[in-house]
Amino acid sequence: MKKLILILAILINSGLLFATEQEPDFLYYNGKELTLSTGWGYPSPLETYYSQNDIEYPFTMLSTANYRGHIAIWDISDDKLFLKEIQVEKAKYKPEKFKVKSQSDSLSYKDKVFADWFTGVIIGEERNKKNYWKVVKSYYFYVKHGKVVDIQELTEKDFKQIENISEKDTSNHDLMAKYSMLYLNNNYISYYFRIHGNDTIKFDTKGGYLSGNSGLSPVLLYFSNDHMKWPYNWENFEKSGAPFCTWIIENDSLLLTNIELHTGTGFYSIDKYSVDLKEIFPNRIIDKKVFGDWISEIYVVRHGKNEEDENLPGYFEFKPSELTYMRLKNGIVLEKYTVPADFDFKNLPANTDDGLKKILDELK
């Protein structure tokens, strides 16, 4: 257990060590301005708004230090998380500019939006006023549908205690509460670090990676893209991970054949755990497959192969050779069009099929 806690403490204090540190969001809490950690495993709650609602992401990367393309200003009051402002470079906007609104009309404010779409862990850091890089205290907020259900405050002393935790410390309820929050947070960042890994699919003797507008696995649509309904989310301390699925198309039907849980934050390795389809779909399995009749969207399949990077031995990057656009309704493929990877989407060839034109127009 000591080794696990040490790993957690390193992750929390230093972030994902291999990634460029990201510009933080800002969070106001109890009269304090806190920097809000963001990065590969810490999506800004604003990022999750678009993926969970299957809305096209309106921001573009500003720099390697700001992949998400914005800085959001948040506020916690009355144990609720609110979005107050969105900054893009030097411009400042109200949330309505980017069509951000709460899912419920029960809480309506003129100057801020109740973030009831968000569930997860956010970390606010109180910085030393004379030395920005020194963190005075870290605040861990566990938010469920916009409501703060747990807060743990950790100092450098707390982290040192946790690094040396032992069985005798289990009676220290305050310390164990902090430990549980770190464990939950570790699950959370591992889950989100892997959430956008594309599913694989095979049809017409060709394989590829399947991706939709939200960037999430189609299996999550079965749970309304609500991660809290996914049985292996970060709250599952025994078996947690993002879904990575294998699909096939037979007789124009989309069929799920396998699910793995992917977790961990390493670039060169992925922690993988198998899941029996019966655990999720006990009454829907036919011939070891599940018909994806809950899926009605446009998907893109990228065909190609993994090629080793010349400058990074051991690191492989997928190089697409063809793209297949598919329109599905209730799990049935209604249309599909395959084009080369270098297809000129800005200047469509004169012989482009009208059906493909319509699909591309809908994806704009």
N, C-alpha and C positions, 0 to 999 in steps of 0.2 A: 504493500500500500504506500510506503514511503516513496518508492521510486515513481509511482503513478502521480502522487501529489507534486513531486519535484518537477515532473514533466509539465503538469498543469500550470504550475507557478511560472515556469519559463515561458510557456505559451502566452499566458496572460500578461506578464510584465513586458515582454519584448515583441509581441505580435508574431506574425508569420515571418520568420527571420529571413527567408529567401526572397521576399517581395519588397519592392520599393514602398517605403512608408507613405501612406495616403493622407492627403489633406483631410482633417477631421470635419465632421459636422459639429454643431455647437448645441449644448443642452443647458437650459436654465432650470435650476432646482434649488429650492430653499434660499433664493437670493444669490446663488453662486453660478458663475459661468463655468461650465465643464466642457472639455473637449470630448467629443463622442467618437470612439474608435470606429474606423471603417476599413475595409480591405477585402481580400479574397474570401475570407471566412466570416467577415462581419459586414453583411450587406446593410447599407443605410436603410432604415425603415421605408424611405421613399422609393428605393429600388424595388422592394418587395411589393409595393402597391401595384406596379405595372405588371410584374410577372404573375402575381396571384389573380389579378383581374383580367389577364390575357389582353392587356392594352399595349400598343406599340410604345416602346421606350422613347421619350422625346429628347433625350440628352445625348450628346456625343462626347467622347473623351477629350478632356482639356489638356492633359499631360500625363506622363507616366506616374505622376504623383496624384492624379485625379482621374482615374478611369471612369468613374460614374458620371462625370460631367456636370456636377453641381455641388454646392454646399447647402445643406438644409439647416434651418434654425428650429430647434424643438423646445418645448416647455413641458414640465411635469407639474401639474397642480391638481389638487383634490384626487391624488393617486391615479391620474389619467395622463396619457401622453398626447400632446398636441403638436401639430406642425404649424409654425408661425410664418415662416418665410423661406423662399428658395433663392439662392444667389447663383448666378451664372457669370463667371468672371467678375466684373465690377457692378453688374446690373442686379437689382433686387426686385423680386416679384412676390405677389401673394399666391398662395397655393392654387387658387382658381385659374391662374394664368395657364397652368399645366393640367387643368381639369382634375385636380385632386379633390376628392370629397369623401366624407365619411360614409360608411355603409348604412348607418342609422340616422334617422332624422331627429332622434330624441335629444341629441346634443347639437345645437346649432349656434355658432358664434360668428361675428362679423370679421374678427381679426385672426382667427386660427381654426384649424380643422382637427377634429378628434380622430386620432389615428387608430380607429377600431379595426382596421384591416390587419394590423401588425401583431404578431405573436413571436416572441423570441427574447433573447438576452441582449441588452445594450450596456455598454460600459462607459460611464462618464468619469473623466479624470480631472481632479482638481490640481492645477499646476502651481508651482512656486512662482510668485509674482516677480522675483528677481532672477530666477533661473527657469525658463520655460520648460526645459527638458527634464526637470525634476518633478516627479509626481508626488504630491503631498498625500493624497488619498484617492483610492479608486472606488467608485460606486457601481455596483452590479445591480441592474434592475431587471427583474423578470416580468415581462409584459405579456398579458394574454388578452387578445382582442382589444388592445388599447388601454387596458386597465393594469396598473402596477400591482402585482400580487405578492412580490417579495423584493426586499432591498437588503443588500449586504454591503457594508462599508469595510474596505480592507486597506490597512496601512502596510508599510514595509515590515513592521514588526509582525503583523498577521501572516504575511507570506513566509517569513522565517519560521514562525511556529508551525505552519502547515508543512514546510519542507521537512520538519523533524517530527511530524505527527507519529504517534504509535497507538497501539491498542488501548493503552491506559487513558488516552485522550477522548475515547468515545463517550465518556460521561460529561465532557465539557460541551454542553449543548450549543453554546455560542460559536465555538470553534468548528464543531461539526456542521453547523448551518452554513458557515463560510465554505467549508470543504464541499458540501453538497452543491452549493452554487457554482463552485469552480468545476466540479464534475459535470454538472448540467451544461455549463458554458462550453466545456471541451467537446461534449457531444454536439452542441449547437454549431460550433464553428466547423467541426469535421463534417457535419451534415451539409451545411451550406457550401463548403468548399467543393463538394462533389455533386451538388444538386443539378448542375447544368451539363453533366456528362451525357452525351447523346446516346439514345437507345440504338440498338442494331436491328436491322430488318433484312429479310431475304425474299425476293420474288423474281420471277422470270429468269431464274438461275443466277441472278446477280445479287450481291450484298451491298450494304451501305449503312450510313448513319441516319437515323430518323430525327427530325427536329421540327418543332412547330413555332408559332409566333411567341409563345410565352417562354420557350426555352426549357420547359419542364417536361418530364416524361409523361406521355399520354395516360399512363396508369393513374397518375394523380388526379386526372379529371374524374375518375370514378369516385374520388373523395372531394369533388368540387374544388380542387387545387387548394384545399385546406390542409396544411401540414399537420394540424393537430388531430385530424381524422386518420392520417396515415399511421398505422399501428407501430411503425418502427421509427418514429420521430425521436428527437433528442431527449424526451422524457422517459423513453424506454432505456433504463440503465443496463438491462441484460443484453439487448440486441437492437442496436440503433444504426441507421444508415439511410442514405438517399437511394431511391430505386434506380436500378439500371436493368432495363428489360430487353428481352429478345423477342422479336415479332416475325411472323411470316405472313404472306398473302397467298391464300388458296381460294380459287374460285371467286376472286374479287372480294374476299372477306379478310379482314385484318384479325389475326389470331395471335394471342400472347402465349409464348411457349416456355418462358423462363424469367425469373426475377432474381437478381443479386442485390445485396446491400453493399454500397460503396461508402467508405468512410476514410478518415485519415487526411493529413495535409501535406503529404510528400509529393513532389513532382515526379519522382522516378518510381514510385510504388504506390499501390492502392490496396487498402485493407478490404477484402471481399468476403462476404458471408452469403451462403445460399439460403433461399427461402422456398419452402414448399408452397406451390400454388394453392394447395388445400387450406393453408393457414389464412389466406385472404379471400379466396373464392371457393368455399367448401361445396357450394351447390351449382357451380357454373362450369365445371370442368367436363369436357367431352373429348375423349381420345387424347388426354394429356394437354389439352389446349383450352384457352378461354377466348370466346368471341368478344371482341372489343366493341360491342354494340352501343356503348356509351359515348363513342368518339364521333363527333361531327365537326371536322375542321379541315383546313388546308395544311398539308405537311410537305416538307422537302426531304428528299433522300439524296445524300451525297455519296456517290460511288467513287472509289479510288483505292489508294493503299497508303500505308504508313512508310515514310522514308526517314532515314536517320539524318539528323542535322550535321552538316559538315563541320561546324564549329563547336558542336556540343555532342561528342561521342556518347552514345547510350541514350540520347534524347531523340525520340521519334515524333515526327509531325505528319499529320494526315494531309495528303495531297489529292484533292478531288479531280476526277477526270470527266465525270458526268453528273448532271443533276436531274432528278425526277420530281416533278410537281404533281401532287395527288390531292384530289378533293374527295373527302370521305363524308358519308352520312350514315349515322347509326352503324358504323363499322364496315360499311360497304364502300368499295372504291368506285366512285361514279365516273371519274376522269383521271387520266395520268398522262403526263407529257415528259419526255426525256430530251435534254439538250446538253451540248458539250459544256464543260466548266467555264470555257472562255466565251460563252454566248454573250452577245452584246445586248444587254438588257436596256441600255439607254437609247440605242438606235435599233429597234427590232427589225429583223429581216422582213421583207415583203411577204414571204411565204409562211410567216408565223401563224400557227393555228389560232383561230378566234377564241377557242376555249382557254388556251394558255394565256392569251392577252387578258382575258377577263380575270383569271386567277392572279396574274401579276398586278393588275390594277387593284384588286381587293387587298393585296398584301402591302400596298403602299401606305 
